[in-house]
């Protein structure tokens, strides 16, 4: 019979040595950081593409009237204009609202010489 207890062998097998554990933790951390960076890059690319499309096509269909701009009566040929889009059938997209806000905030900054003062 051996004089070493069975639990020490089992503990060493399941937990590993101190140096082996540190290298595994470092590899897992690097792998997680790489995944997070990849996800951040993909999200940034998607947001940039959406904002670019909002620059090109700032309007979408009105959600209430589905782009028609008016509602027909159930009987006859009468109709009324959509109250949300005022009959245009269009709405400003969310990304375009963000772009307009950024432009307004940037344009509202004060300069050392304002446009009205000519000194």
Rosetta blueprint (number, residue, H / E / L):
1 X L
2 X L
3 X L
4 X L
5 X L
6 X H
7 X H
8 X H
9 X H
10 X H
11 X H
12 X H
13 X H
14 X H
15 X H
16 X L
17 X L
18 X H
19 X H
20 X H
21 X H
22 X H
23 X H
24 X H
25 X H
26 X H
27 X H
28 X H
29 X H
30 X H
31 X H
32 X H
33 X H
34 X H
35 X H
36 X H
37 X H
38 X H
39 X H
40 X H
41 X H
42 X H
43 X H
44 X H
45 X H
46 X H
47 X H
48 X H
49 X H
50 X H
51 X H
52 X H
53 X H
54 X H
55 X H
56 X H
57 X L
58 X L
59 X E
60 X E
61 X E
62 X L
63 X L
64 X L
65 X L
66 X L
67 X L
68 X L
69 X L
70 X E
71 X E
72 X E
73 X L
74 X L
75 X L
76 X L
77 X L
78 X L
79 X E
80 X E
81 X E
82 X L
83 X L
84 X L
85 X L
86 X L
87 X L
88 X L
89 X L
90 X E
91 X E
92 X E
93 X L
94 X H
95 X H
96 X H
97 X H
98 X H
99 X H
100 X H
101 X H
102 X H
103 X H
104 X H
105 X H
106 X H
107 X H
108 X L
109 X L
110 X L
111 X L
112 X L
113 X L
114 X L
115 X L
116 X L
117 X L
118 X L
119 X L
